[in-house]
Amino acid sequence: MSADIVMYSTRFCPYCVRARGLLDSKRVSYTDIAVDGAPELRHEMMERSGRHTVPQIWIGGRHVGGYDDLALLERQGRLDELLSQAS
């Protein structure tokens, strides 16, 4: 399964680590944009999402939100469907 997934994150944020773990468990490839020490990328993330916290995740061009939102999709059984539609 592969999908067009973009995640803005920092290296050590525990929610970013969890989001990577969940996406890795789904065996999907994703673009991980590190905003550590890159204020221009963090600004880009904030402009795109309207949020200032990491991670911020898009699947197939749809803004999913952060890790809590991603985990909720998984608990609801909707994440696999979203990933398959985005591929």
HTML snippet that shows the backbone in 3Dmol.js (N, CA, C, O; Angstrom):
<script src="https://3Dmol.org/build/3Dmol-min.js"></script>
<div id="view" style="width:600px;height:400px;position:relative"></div>
<script>
const pdb = `
ATOM      1  N   MET A   1       0.852  -1.174   0.000  1.00  0.00           N
ATOM      2  CA  MET A   1       0.000   0.000   0.000  1.00  0.00           C
ATOM      3  C   MET A   1       0.896   1.235   0.000  1.00  0.00           C
ATOM      4  O   MET A   1       1.809   1.337   0.819  1.00  0.00           O
ATOM      5  N   SER A   2       0.648   2.152  -0.892  1.00  0.00           N
ATOM      6  CA  SER A   2       1.396   3.406  -0.887  1.00  0.00           C
ATOM      7  C   SER A   2       0.418   4.547  -1.067  1.00  0.00           C
ATOM      8  O   SER A   2      -0.644   4.384  -1.668  1.00  0.00           O
ATOM      9  N   ALA A   3       0.777   5.677  -0.552  1.00  0.00           N
ATOM     10  CA  ALA A   3      -0.124   6.830  -0.619  1.00  0.00           C
ATOM     11  C   ALA A   3       0.704   8.091  -0.664  1.00  0.00           C
ATOM     12  O   ALA A   3       1.873   8.097  -0.279  1.00  0.00           O
ATOM     13  N   ASP A   4       0.088   9.160  -1.138  1.00  0.00           N
ATOM     14  CA  ASP A   4       0.727  10.465  -1.135  1.00  0.00           C
ATOM     15  C   ASP A   4       0.529  11.051   0.252  1.00  0.00           C
ATOM     16  O   ASP A   4      -0.518  11.624   0.553  1.00  0.00           O
ATOM     17  N   ILE A   5       1.542  10.901   1.092  1.00  0.00           N
ATOM     18  CA  ILE A   5       1.449  11.326   2.487  1.00  0.00           C
ATOM     19  C   ILE A   5       2.577  12.298   2.783  1.00  0.00           C
ATOM     20  O   ILE A   5       3.734  12.045   2.448  1.00  0.00           O
ATOM     21  N   VAL A   6       2.231  13.408   3.410  1.00  0.00           N
ATOM     22  CA  VAL A   6       3.224  14.405   3.823  1.00  0.00           C
ATOM     23  C   VAL A   6       3.021  14.665   5.307  1.00  0.00           C
ATOM     24  O   VAL A   6       1.897  14.855   5.773  1.00  0.00           O
ATOM     25  N   MET A   7       4.130  14.671   6.040  1.00  0.00           N
ATOM     26  CA  MET A   7       4.065  14.962   7.470  1.00  0.00           C
ATOM     27  C   MET A   7       5.153  15.972   7.812  1.00  0.00           C
ATOM     28  O   MET A   7       6.327  15.766   7.506  1.00  0.00           O
ATOM     29  N   TYR A   8       4.750  17.053   8.443  1.00  0.00           N
ATOM     30  CA  TYR A   8       5.701  18.010   9.018  1.00  0.00           C
ATOM     31  C   TYR A   8       5.936  17.557  10.450  1.00  0.00           C
ATOM     32  O   TYR A   8       4.987  17.282  11.185  1.00  0.00           O
ATOM     33  N   SER A   9       7.199  17.480  10.844  1.00  0.00           N
ATOM     34  CA  SER A   9       7.499  16.940  12.166  1.00  0.00           C
ATOM     35  C   SER A   9       8.811  17.487  12.703  1.00  0.00           C
ATOM     36  O   SER A   9       9.541  18.205  12.020  1.00  0.00           O
ATOM     37  N   THR A  10       9.084  17.124  13.947  1.00  0.00           N
ATOM     38  CA  THR A  10      10.412  17.328  14.520  1.00  0.00           C
ATOM     39  C   THR A  10      10.955  15.956  14.886  1.00  0.00           C
ATOM     40  O   THR A  10      10.203  14.989  15.003  1.00  0.00           O
ATOM     41  N   ARG A  11      12.245  15.885  15.063  1.00  0.00           N
ATOM     42  CA  ARG A  11      12.893  14.604  15.288  1.00  0.00           C
ATOM     43  C   ARG A  11      12.464  13.915  16.577  1.00  0.00           C
ATOM     44  O   ARG A  11      12.255  12.702  16.592  1.00  0.00           O
ATOM     45  N   PHE A  12      12.333  14.674  17.652  1.00  0.00           N
ATOM     46  CA  PHE A  12      12.153  14.051  18.956  1.00  0.00           C
ATOM     47  C   PHE A  12      10.779  14.241  19.588  1.00  0.00           C
ATOM     48  O   PHE A  12      10.551  13.767  20.701  1.00  0.00           O
ATOM     49  N   CYS A  13       9.885  14.902  18.928  1.00  0.00           N
ATOM     50  CA  CYS A  13       8.524  15.072  19.444  1.00  0.00           C
ATOM     51  C   CYS A  13       7.886  13.691  19.602  1.00  0.00           C
ATOM     52  O   CYS A  13       7.854  12.920  18.644  1.00  0.00           O
ATOM     53  N   PRO A  14       7.375  13.365  20.798  1.00  0.00           N
ATOM     54  CA  PRO A  14       6.801  12.028  21.002  1.00  0.00           C
ATOM     55  C   PRO A  14       5.603  11.739  20.100  1.00  0.00           C
ATOM     56  O   PRO A  14       5.399  10.590  19.708  1.00  0.00           O
ATOM     57  N   TYR A  15       4.816  12.744  19.765  1.00  0.00           N
ATOM     58  CA  TYR A  15       3.688  12.534  18.867  1.00  0.00           C
ATOM     59  C   TYR A  15       4.162  12.286  17.441  1.00  0.00           C
ATOM     60  O   TYR A  15       3.543  11.517  16.705  1.00  0.00           O
ATOM     61  N   CYS A  16       5.250  12.926  17.048  1.00  0.00           N
ATOM     62  CA  CYS A  16       5.832  12.682  15.727  1.00  0.00           C
ATOM     63  C   CYS A  16       6.357  11.252  15.643  1.00  0.00           C
ATOM     64  O   CYS A  16       6.159  10.568  14.639  1.00  0.00           O
ATOM     65  N   VAL A  17       7.023  10.810  16.696  1.00  0.00           N
ATOM     66  CA  VAL A  17       7.546   9.440  16.743  1.00  0.00           C
ATOM     67  C   VAL A  17       6.387   8.449  16.627  1.00  0.00           C
ATOM     68  O   VAL A  17       6.493   7.461  15.900  1.00  0.00           O
ATOM     69  N   ARG A  18       5.293   8.699  17.327  1.00  0.00           N
ATOM     70  CA  ARG A  18       4.122   7.812  17.262  1.00  0.00           C
ATOM     71  C   ARG A  18       3.489   7.826  15.870  1.00  0.00           C
ATOM     72  O   ARG A  18       3.081   6.783  15.360  1.00  0.00           O
ATOM     73  N   ALA A  19       3.410   8.996  15.267  1.00  0.00           N
ATOM     74  CA  ALA A  19       2.834   9.086  13.922  1.00  0.00           C
ATOM     75  C   ALA A  19       3.691   8.306  12.928  1.00  0.00           C
ATOM     76  O   ALA A  19       3.162   7.574  12.092  1.00  0.00           O
ATOM     77  N   ARG A  20       5.009   8.458  13.016  1.00  0.00           N
ATOM     78  CA  ARG A  20       5.901   7.679  12.145  1.00  0.00           C
ATOM     79  C   ARG A  20       5.693   6.189  12.366  1.00  0.00           C
ATOM     80  O   ARG A  20       5.632   5.418  11.409  1.00  0.00           O
ATOM     81  N   GLY A  21       5.582   5.784  13.630  1.00  0.00           N
ATOM     82  CA  GLY A  21       5.384   4.375  13.940  1.00  0.00           C
ATOM     83  C   GLY A  21       4.099   3.829  13.344  1.00  0.00           C
ATOM     84  O   GLY A  21       4.086   2.724  12.801  1.00  0.00           O
ATOM     85  N   LEU A  22       3.015   4.596  13.443  1.00  0.00           N
ATOM     86  CA  LEU A  22       1.739   4.157  12.885  1.00  0.00           C
ATOM     87  C   LEU A  22       1.815   4.065  11.367  1.00  0.00           C
ATOM     88  O   LEU A  22       1.364   3.082  10.780  1.00  0.00           O
ATOM     89  N   LEU A  23       2.381   5.082  10.733  1.00  0.00           N
ATOM     90  CA  LEU A  23       2.507   5.049   9.274  1.00  0.00           C
ATOM     91  C   LEU A  23       3.436   3.922   8.826  1.00  0.00           C
ATOM     92  O   LEU A  23       3.167   3.253   7.828  1.00  0.00           O
ATOM     93  N   ASP A  24       4.525   3.712   9.560  1.00  0.00           N
ATOM     94  CA  ASP A  24       5.437   2.616   9.226  1.00  0.00           C
ATOM     95  C   ASP A  24       4.735   1.267   9.364  1.00  0.00           C
ATOM     96  O   ASP A  24       4.967   0.365   8.559  1.00  0.00           O
ATOM     97  N   SER A  25       3.886   1.121  10.370  1.00  0.00           N
ATOM     98  CA  SER A  25       3.169  -0.145  10.565  1.00  0.00           C
ATOM     99  C   SER A  25       2.204  -0.422   9.414  1.00  0.00           C
ATOM    100  O   SER A  25       1.859  -1.574   9.148  1.00  0.00           O
ATOM    101  N   LYS A  26       1.773   0.640   8.733  1.00  0.00           N
ATOM    102  CA  LYS A  26       0.890   0.499   7.572  1.00  0.00           C
ATOM    103  C   LYS A  26       1.682   0.250   6.288  1.00  0.00           C
ATOM    104  O   LYS A  26       1.103   0.030   5.224  1.00  0.00           O
ATOM    105  N   ARG A  27       2.998   0.286   6.397  1.00  0.00           N
ATOM    106  CA  ARG A  27       3.894   0.045   5.250  1.00  0.00           C
ATOM    107  C   ARG A  27       3.614   1.000   4.096  1.00  0.00           C
ATOM    108  O   ARG A  27       3.566   0.602   2.932  1.00  0.00           O
ATOM    109  N   VAL A  28       3.431   2.264   4.448  1.00  0.00           N
ATOM    110  CA  VAL A  28       3.242   3.293   3.437  1.00  0.00           C
ATOM    111  C   VAL A  28       4.489   4.171   3.404  1.00  0.00           C
ATOM    112  O   VAL A  28       5.179   4.338   4.410  1.00  0.00           O
ATOM    113  N   SER A  29       4.753   4.714   2.251  1.00  0.00           N
ATOM    114  CA  SER A  29       5.848   5.672   2.156  1.00  0.00           C
ATOM    115  C   SER A  29       5.267   7.063   2.378  1.00  0.00           C
ATOM    116  O   SER A  29       4.120   7.341   2.028  1.00  0.00           O
ATOM    117  N   TYR A  30       6.077   7.919   2.959  1.00  0.00           N
ATOM    118  CA  TYR A  30       5.618   9.274   3.236  1.00  0.00           C
ATOM    119  C   TYR A  30       6.809  10.219   3.207  1.00  0.00           C
ATOM    120  O   TYR A  30       7.954   9.816   3.409  1.00  0.00           O
ATOM    121  N   THR A  31       6.514  11.465   2.954  1.00  0.00           N
ATOM    122  CA  THR A  31       7.518  12.514   2.989  1.00  0.00           C
ATOM    123  C   THR A  31       7.467  13.145   4.364  1.00  0.00           C
ATOM    124  O   THR A  31       6.436  13.670   4.784  1.00  0.00           O
ATOM    125  N   ASP A  32       8.588  13.088   5.059  1.00  0.00           N
ATOM    126  CA  ASP A  32       8.680  13.639   6.409  1.00  0.00           C
ATOM    127  C   ASP A  32       9.497  14.926   6.331  1.00  0.00           C
ATOM    128  O   ASP A  32      10.709  14.887   6.119  1.00  0.00           O
ATOM    129  N   ILE A  33       8.840  16.044   6.499  1.00  0.00           N
ATOM    130  CA  ILE A  33       9.488  17.352   6.407  1.00  0.00           C
ATOM    131  C   ILE A  33       9.856  17.808   7.814  1.00  0.00           C
ATOM    132  O   ILE A  33       8.988  18.163   8.611  1.00  0.00           O
ATOM    133  N   ALA A  34      11.149  17.792   8.107  1.00  0.00           N
ATOM    134  CA  ALA A  34      11.629  18.166   9.441  1.00  0.00           C
ATOM    135  C   ALA A  34      11.644  19.683   9.578  1.00  0.00           C
ATOM    136  O   ALA A  34      12.243  20.388   8.767  1.00  0.00           O
ATOM    137  N   VAL A  35      10.982  20.166  10.606  1.00  0.00           N
ATOM    138  CA  VAL A  35      10.937  21.610  10.842  1.00  0.00           C
ATOM    139  C   VAL A  35      11.882  22.037  11.958  1.00  0.00           C
ATOM    140  O   VAL A  35      11.931  23.214  12.315  1.00  0.00           O
ATOM    141  N   ASP A  36      12.645  21.071  12.520  1.00  0.00           N
ATOM    142  CA  ASP A  36      13.636  21.412  13.555  1.00  0.00           C
ATOM    143  C   ASP A  36      14.627  22.426  12.973  1.00  0.00           C
ATOM    144  O   ASP A  36      15.259  22.152  11.952  1.00  0.00           O
ATOM    145  N   GLY A  37      14.762  23.538  13.580  1.00  0.00           N
ATOM    146  CA  GLY A  37      15.745  24.526  13.138  1.00  0.00           C
ATOM    147  C   GLY A  37      15.485  25.086  11.748  1.00  0.00           C
ATOM    148  O   GLY A  37      16.392  25.642  11.129  1.00  0.00           O
ATOM    149  N   ALA A  38      14.276  24.950  11.254  1.00  0.00           N
ATOM    150  CA  ALA A  38      13.933  25.456   9.920  1.00  0.00           C
ATOM    151  C   ALA A  38      12.660  26.300  10.033  1.00  0.00           C
ATOM    152  O   ALA A  38      11.571  25.837   9.695  1.00  0.00           O
ATOM    153  N   PRO A  39      12.804  27.542  10.511  1.00  0.00           N
ATOM    154  CA  PRO A  39      11.611  28.370  10.729  1.00  0.00           C
ATOM    155  C   PRO A  39      10.782  28.574   9.467  1.00  0.00           C
ATOM    156  O   PRO A  39       9.563  28.721   9.553  1.00  0.00           O
ATOM    157  N   GLU A  40      11.418  28.586   8.295  1.00  0.00           N
ATOM    158  CA  GLU A  40      10.659  28.779   7.057  1.00  0.00           C
ATOM    159  C   GLU A  40       9.745  27.582   6.788  1.00  0.00           C
ATOM    160  O   GLU A  40       8.639  27.757   6.277  1.00  0.00           O
ATOM    161  N   LEU A  41      10.194  26.361   7.127  1.00  0.00           N
ATOM    162  CA  LEU A  41       9.353  25.180   6.943  1.00  0.00           C
ATOM    163  C   LEU A  41       8.232  25.127   7.983  1.00  0.00           C
ATOM    164  O   LEU A  41       7.112  24.722   7.673  1.00  0.00           O
ATOM    165  N   ARG A  42       8.533  25.532   9.204  1.00  0.00           N
ATOM    166  CA  ARG A  42       7.485  25.586  10.228  1.00  0.00           C
ATOM    167  C   ARG A  42       6.428  26.615   9.817  1.00  0.00           C
ATOM    168  O   ARG A  42       5.233  26.375   9.988  1.00  0.00           O
ATOM    169  N   HIS A  43       6.859  27.752   9.280  1.00  0.00           N
ATOM    170  CA  HIS A  43       5.917  28.765   8.807  1.00  0.00           C
ATOM    171  C   HIS A  43       5.059  28.203   7.669  1.00  0.00           C
ATOM    172  O   HIS A  43       3.848  28.418   7.636  1.00  0.00           O
ATOM    173  N   GLU A  44       5.688  27.488   6.746  1.00  0.00           N
ATOM    174  CA  GLU A  44       4.957  26.849   5.648  1.00  0.00           C
ATOM    175  C   GLU A  44       3.894  25.892   6.195  1.00  0.00           C
ATOM    176  O   GLU A  44       2.757  25.882   5.722  1.00  0.00           O
ATOM    177  N   MET A  45       4.272  25.090   7.195  1.00  0.00           N
ATOM    178  CA  MET A  45       3.345  24.158   7.824  1.00  0.00           C
ATOM    179  C   MET A  45       2.173  24.912   8.449  1.00  0.00           C
ATOM    180  O   MET A  45       1.019  24.519   8.282  1.00  0.00           O
ATOM    181  N   MET A  46       2.466  25.983   9.162  1.00  0.00           N
ATOM    182  CA  MET A  46       1.423  26.760   9.821  1.00  0.00           C
ATOM    183  C   MET A  46       0.488  27.408   8.798  1.00  0.00           C
ATOM    184  O   MET A  46      -0.722  27.471   9.012  1.00  0.00           O
ATOM    185  N   GLU A  47       1.044  27.882   7.702  1.00  0.00           N
ATOM    186  CA  GLU A  47       0.216  28.485   6.645  1.00  0.00           C
ATOM    187  C   GLU A  47      -0.718  27.440   6.035  1.00  0.00           C
ATOM    188  O   GLU A  47      -1.894  27.713   5.794  1.00  0.00           O
ATOM    189  N   ARG A  48      -0.187  26.241   5.787  1.00  0.00           N
ATOM    190  CA  ARG A  48      -0.982  25.177   5.157  1.00  0.00           C
ATOM    191  C   ARG A  48      -2.044  24.623   6.092  1.00  0.00           C
ATOM    192  O   ARG A  48      -3.162  24.340   5.660  1.00  0.00           O
ATOM    193  N   SER A  49      -1.708  24.464   7.370  1.00  0.00           N
ATOM    194  CA  SER A  49      -2.597  23.756   8.293  1.00  0.00           C
ATOM    195  C   SER A  49      -3.423  24.672   9.189  1.00  0.00           C
ATOM    196  O   SER A  49      -4.489  24.283   9.665  1.00  0.00           O
ATOM    197  N   GLY A  50      -2.932  25.886   9.417  1.00  0.00           N
ATOM    198  CA  GLY A  50      -3.582  26.761  10.384  1.00  0.00           C
ATOM    199  C   GLY A  50      -3.258  26.372  11.818  1.00  0.00           C
ATOM    200  O   GLY A  50      -3.853  26.901  12.757  1.00  0.00           O
ATOM    201  N   ARG A  51      -2.324  25.455  11.989  1.00  0.00           N
ATOM    202  CA  ARG A  51      -1.926  24.981  13.312  1.00  0.00           C
ATOM    203  C   ARG A  51      -0.429  25.184  13.502  1.00  0.00           C
ATOM    204  O   ARG A  51       0.318  25.296  12.530  1.00  0.00           O
ATOM    205  N   HIS A  52       0.006  25.230  14.762  1.00  0.00           N
ATOM    206  CA  HIS A  52       1.423  25.464  15.028  1.00  0.00           C
ATOM    207  C   HIS A  52       2.126  24.270  15.670  1.00  0.00           C
ATOM    208  O   HIS A  52       3.335  24.312  15.898  1.00  0.00           O
ATOM    209  N   THR A  53       1.378  23.210  15.961  1.00  0.00           N
ATOM    210  CA  THR A  53       1.970  22.042  16.606  1.00  0.00           C
ATOM    211  C   THR A  53       2.353  20.977  15.580  1.00  0.00           C
ATOM    212  O   THR A  53       1.799  20.925  14.482  1.00  0.00           O
ATOM    213  N   VAL A  54       3.301  20.139  15.956  1.00  0.00           N
ATOM    214  CA  VAL A  54       3.705  19.024  15.110  1.00  0.00           C
ATOM    215  C   VAL A  54       3.275  17.727  15.778  1.00  0.00           C
ATOM    216  O   VAL A  54       3.165  17.667  17.003  1.00  0.00           O
ATOM    217  N   PRO A  55       3.033  16.701  14.995  1.00  0.00           N
ATOM    218  CA  PRO A  55       3.090  16.673  13.540  1.00  0.00           C
ATOM    219  C   PRO A  55       1.814  17.233  12.917  1.00  0.00           C
ATOM    220  O   PRO A  55       0.771  17.329  13.563  1.00  0.00           O
ATOM    221  N   GLN A  56       1.929  17.592  11.665  1.00  0.00           N
ATOM    222  CA  GLN A  56       0.772  17.920  10.836  1.00  0.00           C
ATOM    223  C   GLN A  56       0.864  17.004   9.625  1.00  0.00           C
ATOM    224  O   GLN A  56       1.911  16.920   8.982  1.00  0.00           O
ATOM    225  N   ILE A  57      -0.230  16.319   9.314  1.00  0.00           N
ATOM    226  CA  ILE A  57      -0.208  15.230   8.345  1.00  0.00           C
ATOM    227  C   ILE A  57      -1.268  15.455   7.263  1.00  0.00           C
ATOM    228  O   ILE A  57      -2.405  15.833   7.546  1.00  0.00           O
ATOM    229  N   TRP A  58      -0.858  15.210   6.024  1.00  0.00           N
ATOM    230  CA  TRP A  58      -1.760  15.235   4.872  1.00  0.00           C
ATOM    231  C   TRP A  58      -1.726  13.871   4.212  1.00  0.00           C
ATOM    232  O   TRP A  58      -0.660  13.274   4.058  1.00  0.00           O
ATOM    233  N   ILE A  59      -2.884  13.381   3.825  1.00  0.00           N
ATOM    234  CA  ILE A  59      -2.976  12.126   3.080  1.00  0.00           C
ATOM    235  C   ILE A  59      -3.766  12.423   1.819  1.00  0.00           C
ATOM    236  O   ILE A  59      -4.926  12.830   1.877  1.00  0.00           O
ATOM    237  N   GLY A  60      -3.119  12.214   0.674  1.00  0.00           N
ATOM    238  CA  GLY A  60      -3.785  12.479  -0.599  1.00  0.00           C
ATOM    239  C   GLY A  60      -4.243  13.920  -0.735  1.00  0.00           C
ATOM    240  O   GLY A  60      -5.288  14.185  -1.331  1.00  0.00           O
ATOM    241  N   GLY A  61      -3.476  14.848  -0.193  1.00  0.00           N
ATOM    242  CA  GLY A  61      -3.822  16.263  -0.270  1.00  0.00           C
ATOM    243  C   GLY A  61      -4.819  16.715   0.777  1.00  0.00           C
ATOM    244  O   GLY A  61      -5.095  17.911   0.881  1.00  0.00           O
ATOM    245  N   ARG A  62      -5.370  15.792   1.560  1.00  0.00           N
ATOM    246  CA  ARG A  62      -6.337  16.127   2.615  1.00  0.00           C
ATOM    247  C   ARG A  62      -5.602  16.297   3.939  1.00  0.00           C
ATOM    248  O   ARG A  62      -4.851  15.415   4.355  1.00  0.00           O
ATOM    249  N   HIS A  63      -5.817  17.422   4.596  1.00  0.00           N
ATOM    250  CA  HIS A  63      -5.199  17.646   5.897  1.00  0.00           C
ATOM    251  C   HIS A  63      -5.922  16.794   6.921  1.00  0.00           C
ATOM    252  O   HIS A  63      -7.105  16.994   7.195  1.00  0.00           O
ATOM    253  N   VAL A  64      -5.187  15.833   7.486  1.00  0.00           N
ATOM    254  CA  VAL A  64      -5.743  14.928   8.485  1.00  0.00           C
ATOM    255  C   VAL A  64      -5.651  15.552   9.871  1.00  0.00           C
ATOM    256  O   VAL A  64      -6.542  15.367  10.699  1.00  0.00           O
ATOM    257  N   GLY A  65      -4.579  16.287  10.123  1.00  0.00           N
ATOM    258  CA  GLY A  65      -4.349  16.889  11.431  1.00  0.00           C
ATOM    259  C   GLY A  65      -3.083  16.335  12.042  1.00  0.00           C
ATOM    260  O   GLY A  65      -2.109  16.069  11.337  1.00  0.00           O
ATOM    261  N   GLY A  66      -3.093  16.161  13.357  1.00  0.00           N
ATOM    262  CA  GLY A  66      -1.929  15.670  14.069  1.00  0.00           C
ATOM    263  C   GLY A  66      -2.036  14.184  14.388  1.00  0.00           C
ATOM    264  O   GLY A  66      -2.871  13.471  13.832  1.00  0.00           O
ATOM    265  N   TYR A  67      -1.172  13.735  15.293  1.00  0.00           N
ATOM    266  CA  TYR A  67      -1.158  12.315  15.638  1.00  0.00           C
ATOM    267  C   TYR A  67      -2.488  11.860  16.230  1.00  0.00           C
ATOM    268  O   TYR A  67      -2.983  10.792  15.872  1.00  0.00           O
ATOM    269  N   ASP A  68      -3.068  12.639  17.117  1.00  0.00           N
ATOM    270  CA  ASP A  68      -4.339  12.230  17.726  1.00  0.00           C
ATOM    271  C   ASP A  68      -5.408  12.000  16.659  1.00  0.00           C
ATOM    272  O   ASP A  68      -6.204  11.067  16.761  1.00  0.00           O
ATOM    273  N   ASP A  69      -5.419  12.844  15.649  1.00  0.00           N
ATOM    274  CA  ASP A  69      -6.388  12.705  14.556  1.00  0.00           C
ATOM    275  C   ASP A  69      -6.105  11.446  13.738  1.00  0.00           C
ATOM    276  O   ASP A  69      -7.027  10.728  13.350  1.00  0.00           O
ATOM    277  N   LEU A  70      -4.830  11.189  13.481  1.00  0.00           N
ATOM    278  CA  LEU A  70      -4.425   9.997  12.739  1.00  0.00           C
ATOM    279  C   LEU A  70      -4.805   8.733  13.511  1.00  0.00           C
ATOM    280  O   LEU A  70      -5.342   7.787  12.934  1.00  0.00           O
ATOM    281  N   ALA A  71      -4.524   8.719  14.815  1.00  0.00           N
ATOM    282  CA  ALA A  71      -4.850   7.568  15.656  1.00  0.00           C
ATOM    283  C   ALA A  71      -6.362   7.357  15.730  1.00  0.00           C
ATOM    284  O   ALA A  71      -6.824   6.216  15.756  1.00  0.00           O
ATOM    285  N   LEU A  72      -7.128   8.432  15.765  1.00  0.00           N
ATOM    286  CA  LEU A  72      -8.588   8.315  15.777  1.00  0.00           C
ATOM    287  C   LEU A  72      -9.084   7.646  14.496  1.00  0.00           C
ATOM    288  O   LEU A  72      -9.951   6.773  14.541  1.00  0.00           O
ATOM    289  N   LEU A  73      -8.533   8.057  13.359  1.00  0.00           N
ATOM    290  CA  LEU A  73      -8.903   7.413  12.096  1.00  0.00           C
ATOM    291  C   LEU A  73      -8.612   5.919  12.156  1.00  0.00           C
ATOM    292  O   LEU A  73      -9.409   5.112  11.676  1.00  0.00           O
ATOM    293  N   GLU A  74      -7.490   5.550  12.734  1.00  0.00           N
ATOM    294  CA  GLU A  74      -7.129   4.137  12.861  1.00  0.00           C
ATOM    295  C   GLU A  74      -8.121   3.403  13.768  1.00  0.00           C
ATOM    296  O   GLU A  74      -8.582   2.314  13.423  1.00  0.00           O
ATOM    297  N   ARG A  75      -8.452   3.984  14.918  1.00  0.00           N
ATOM    298  CA  ARG A  75      -9.402   3.354  15.845  1.00  0.00           C
ATOM    299  C   ARG A  75     -10.789   3.195  15.223  1.00  0.00           C
ATOM    300  O   ARG A  75     -11.503   2.233  15.505  1.00  0.00           O
ATOM    301  N   GLN A  76     -11.155   4.145  14.381  1.00  0.00           N
ATOM    302  CA  GLN A  76     -12.463   4.094  13.715  1.00  0.00           C
ATOM    303  C   GLN A  76     -12.470   3.147  12.518  1.00  0.00           C
ATOM    304  O   GLN A  76     -13.519   2.898  11.924  1.00  0.00           O
ATOM    305  N   GLY A  77     -11.294   2.619  12.164  1.00  0.00           N
ATOM    306  CA  GLY A  77     -11.203   1.732  11.013  1.00  0.00           C
ATOM    307  C   GLY A  77     -11.252   2.458   9.685  1.00  0.00           C
ATOM    308  O   GLY A  77     -11.545   1.852   8.654  1.00  0.00           O
ATOM    309  N   ARG A  78     -10.964   3.763   9.700  1.00  0.00           N
ATOM    310  CA  ARG A  78     -11.063   4.577   8.479  1.00  0.00           C
ATOM    311  C   ARG A  78      -9.717   4.878   7.849  1.00  0.00           C
ATOM    312  O   ARG A  78      -9.668   5.329   6.705  1.00  0.00           O
ATOM    313  N   LEU A  79      -8.610   4.641   8.571  1.00  0.00           N
ATOM    314  CA  LEU A  79      -7.288   5.019   8.058  1.00  0.00           C
ATOM    315  C   LEU A  79      -6.908   4.221   6.829  1.00  0.00           C
ATOM    316  O   LEU A  79      -6.428   4.797   5.853  1.00  0.00           O
ATOM    317  N   ASP A  80      -7.107   2.904   6.845  1.00  0.00           N
ATOM    318  CA  ASP A  80      -6.723   2.081   5.700  1.00  0.00           C
ATOM    319  C   ASP A  80      -7.470   2.517   4.438  1.00  0.00           C
ATOM    320  O   ASP A  80      -6.894   2.557   3.351  1.00  0.00           O
ATOM    321  N   GLU A  81      -8.745   2.840   4.589  1.00  0.00           N
ATOM    322  CA  GLU A  81      -9.546   3.292   3.448  1.00  0.00           C
ATOM    323  C   GLU A  81      -8.998   4.601   2.886  1.00  0.00           C
ATOM    324  O   GLU A  81      -8.875   4.763   1.672  1.00  0.00           O
ATOM    325  N   LEU A  82      -8.676   5.520   3.771  1.00  0.00           N
ATOM    326  CA  LEU A  82      -8.125   6.808   3.352  1.00  0.00           C
ATOM    327  C   LEU A  82      -6.794   6.603   2.631  1.00  0.00           C
ATOM    328  O   LEU A  82      -6.537   7.224   1.599  1.00  0.00           O
ATOM    329  N   LEU A  83      -5.952   5.733   3.178  1.00  0.00           N
ATOM    330  CA  LEU A  83      -4.654   5.459   2.549  1.00  0.00           C
ATOM    331  C   LEU A  83      -4.836   4.818   1.187  1.00  0.00           C
ATOM    332  O   LEU A  83      -4.113   5.157   0.249  1.00  0.00           O
ATOM    333  N   SER A  84      -5.780   3.904   1.055  1.00  0.00           N
ATOM    334  CA  SER A  84      -5.973   3.232  -0.225  1.00  0.00           C
ATOM    335  C   SER A  84      -6.558   4.184  -1.276  1.00  0.00           C
ATOM    336  O   SER A  84      -6.236   4.070  -2.459  1.00  0.00           O
ATOM    337  N   GLN A  85      -7.399   5.105  -0.857  1.00  0.00           N
ATOM    338  CA  GLN A  85      -7.965   6.080  -1.784  1.00  0.00           C
ATOM    339  C   GLN A  85      -6.912   7.070  -2.272  1.00  0.00           C
ATOM    340  O   GLN A  85      -6.999   7.588  -3.385  1.00  0.00           O
ATOM    341  N   ALA A  86      -5.926   7.321  -1.430  1.00  0.00           N
ATOM    342  CA  ALA A  86      -4.913   8.317  -1.768  1.00  0.00           C
ATOM    343  C   ALA A  86      -3.829   7.740  -2.673  1.00  0.00           C
ATOM    344  O   ALA A  86      -3.080   8.498  -3.290  1.00  0.00           O
ATOM    345  N   SER A  87      -3.730   6.428  -2.763  1.00  0.00           N
ATOM    346  CA  SER A  87      -2.638   5.826  -3.546  1.00  0.00           C
ATOM    347  C   SER A  87      -2.863   5.943  -5.024  1.00  0.00           C
ATOM    348  O   SER A  87      -2.036   5.486  -5.812  1.00  0.00           O
TER     349      SER A  87
END
`;
const viewer = $3Dmol.createViewer("view");
viewer.addModel(pdb, "pdb");
viewer.setStyle({}, {cartoon: {color: "spectrum"}});
viewer.zoomTo();
viewer.render();
</script>
